[in-house]
Amino acid sequence: MSLAAVQEEVETWPPEDQDRLATHLALLRLKRSGHIEEMSRRLDDDQPGAWLPFAEIKRKLGRALD
């Protein structure tokens, strides 16, 4: 089955199923990139001294979105 055929098929699905597929694909991309392991490590970090202040996160996100 070609990618074009898959895309055409997905277009016929209900929005809820399309959203579930999009979530699945996003998770696959995160796993492949290694970001999911880093996110898990950070979420599991119970040392407040290692956490970034909210202002720092906003600053970093602002740069990433530019």
Backbone as CSV, one residue per row, in Angstrom:
resi,resn,N_x,N_y,N_z,CA_x,CA_y,CA_z,C_x,C_y,C_z
1,MET,0.849,-1.180,0.000,0.000,0.000,0.000,0.889,1.236,0.000
2,SER,0.591,2.161,-0.857,1.400,3.372,-0.957,1.000,4.377,0.126
3,LEU,1.894,5.304,0.383,1.599,6.362,1.341,0.397,7.177,0.883
4,ALA,0.303,7.442,-0.410,-0.838,8.204,-0.933,-2.148,7.479,-0.657
5,ALA,-2.146,6.159,-0.799,-3.354,5.376,-0.526,-3.713,5.435,0.955
6,VAL,-2.702,5.379,1.814,-2.943,5.474,3.257,-3.529,6.843,3.585
7,GLN,-2.954,7.898,3.017,-3.446,9.248,3.276,-4.899,9.397,2.822
8,GLU,-5.213,8.873,1.662,-6.588,8.945,1.167,-7.536,8.202,2.099
9,GLU,-7.120,7.042,2.579,-7.941,6.259,3.497,-8.177,7.012,4.800
10,VAL,-7.109,7.580,5.350,-7.215,8.296,6.627,-8.156,9.492,6.496
11,GLU,-8.194,10.119,5.337,-9.097,11.252,5.132,-10.562,10.854,5.274
12,THR,-10.874,9.592,5.092,-12.265,9.127,5.207,-12.636,8.768,6.644
13,TRP,-11.659,8.713,7.532,-11.916,8.314,8.923,-12.596,9.441,9.708
14,PRO,-13.296,9.065,10.768,-13.845,10.092,11.664,-12.705,10.878,12.330
15,PRO,-12.958,12.138,12.671,-11.914,12.967,13.281,-11.272,12.325,14.522
16,GLU,-12.051,11.637,15.324,-11.496,11.014,16.537,-10.435,9.975,16.181
17,ASP,-10.682,9.197,15.142,-9.701,8.193,14.711,-8.472,8.862,14.093
18,GLN,-8.684,9.937,13.365,-7.550,10.679,12.812,-6.679,11.225,13.942
19,ASP,-7.328,11.742,14.986,-6.580,12.269,16.135,-5.792,11.166,16.843
20,ARG,-6.390,10.001,16.982,-5.681,8.883,17.620,-4.460,8.479,16.795
21,LEU,-4.606,8.450,15.474,-3.472,8.129,14.609,-2.394,9.206,14.714
22,ALA,-2.808,10.466,14.733,-1.842,11.564,14.845,-1.059,11.459,16.151
23,THR,-1.733,11.119,17.225,-1.059,10.941,18.515,-0.062,9.798,18.440
24,HIS,-0.471,8.703,17.851,0.416,7.546,17.710,1.663,7.904,16.900
25,LEU,1.479,8.608,15.813,2.614,9.000,14.975,3.530,9.980,15.698
26,ALA,2.951,10.888,16.471,3.770,11.835,17.237,4.609,11.098,18.273
27,LEU,4.030,10.101,18.937,4.789,9.319,19.910,5.914,8.531,19.248
28,LEU,5.647,7.982,18.076,6.712,7.277,17.340,7.858,8.222,17.017
29,ARG,7.522,9.441,16.604,8.552,10.428,16.275,9.364,10.793,17.516
30,LEU,8.687,10.979,18.657,9.385,11.300,19.903,10.325,10.171,20.317
31,LYS,9.870,8.937,20.191,10.720,7.792,20.534,11.949,7.739,19.625
32,ARG,11.712,7.945,18.334,12.802,7.866,17.358,13.839,8.954,17.599
33,SER,13.403,10.123,18.014,14.309,11.242,18.209,15.043,11.189,19.544
34,GLY,14.566,10.347,20.468,15.172,10.278,21.794,14.588,11.271,22.773
35,HIS,13.690,12.133,22.317,13.116,13.146,23.194,12.244,12.549,24.290
36,ILE,11.591,11.426,24.014,10.680,10.870,25.010,11.448,10.387,26.243
37,GLU,12.643,9.843,26.037,13.454,9.412,27.175,13.880,10.609,28.023
38,GLU,14.259,11.690,27.358,14.658,12.897,28.076,13.475,13.495,28.830
39,MET,12.302,13.525,28.208,11.114,14.032,28.892,10.783,13.174,30.105
40,SER,10.871,11.865,29.959,10.593,10.967,31.083,11.589,11.193,32.218
41,ARG,12.856,11.354,31.871,13.882,11.582,32.890,13.589,12.871,33.655
42,ARG,13.237,13.896,32.922,12.959,15.177,33.576,11.704,15.112,34.436
43,LEU,10.677,14.422,33.960,9.447,14.306,34.747,9.665,13.491,36.014
44,ASP,10.565,12.534,35.949,10.845,11.693,37.110,11.805,12.341,38.098
45,ASP,12.407,13.453,37.722,13.384,14.132,38.581,12.662,14.762,39.773
46,ASP,12.974,14.270,40.975,12.316,14.792,42.168,13.224,15.741,42.953
47,GLN,14.249,16.264,42.287,15.162,17.214,42.911,14.808,18.634,42.458
48,PRO,14.070,19.394,43.272,13.660,20.735,42.847,14.819,21.630,42.427
49,GLY,15.999,21.408,42.962,17.147,22.225,42.579,17.518,22.067,41.110
50,ALA,17.116,20.968,40.489,17.435,20.707,39.087,16.353,21.246,38.143
51,TRP,15.249,21.712,38.696,14.156,22.198,37.860,14.446,23.601,37.369
52,LEU,14.002,23.903,36.164,14.145,25.254,35.624,13.013,26.135,36.141
53,PRO,13.337,27.372,36.475,12.266,28.312,36.841,11.354,28.554,35.632
54,PHE,10.096,28.856,35.909,9.125,29.063,34.843,9.570,30.163,33.874
55,ALA,10.145,31.238,34.404,10.607,32.332,33.540,11.672,31.850,32.558
56,GLU,12.541,30.952,33.003,13.581,30.404,32.126,12.964,29.539,31.029
57,ILE,11.966,28.766,31.382,11.278,27.924,30.392,10.613,28.811,29.341
58,LYS,9.924,29.861,29.792,9.288,30.778,28.853,10.316,31.424,27.933
59,ARG,11.476,31.794,28.486,12.526,32.412,27.680,13.022,31.442,26.617
60,LYS,13.275,30.191,27.021,13.769,29.192,26.071,12.722,28.879,25.005
61,LEU,11.466,28.772,25.407,10.417,28.500,24.429,10.260,29.656,23.464
62,GLY,10.393,30.864,23.963,10.296,32.032,23.097,11.333,32.019,22.006
63,ARG,12.567,31.617,22.366,13.644,31.518,21.369,13.346,30.421,20.372
64,ALA,12.815,29.288,20.856,12.539,28.148,19.976,11.423,28.461,18.994
65,LEU,10.515,29.346,19.389,9.377,29.662,18.537,9.676,30.783,17.553
66,ASP,10.803,31.448,17.722,11.172,32.544,16.812,11.589,32.021,15.454
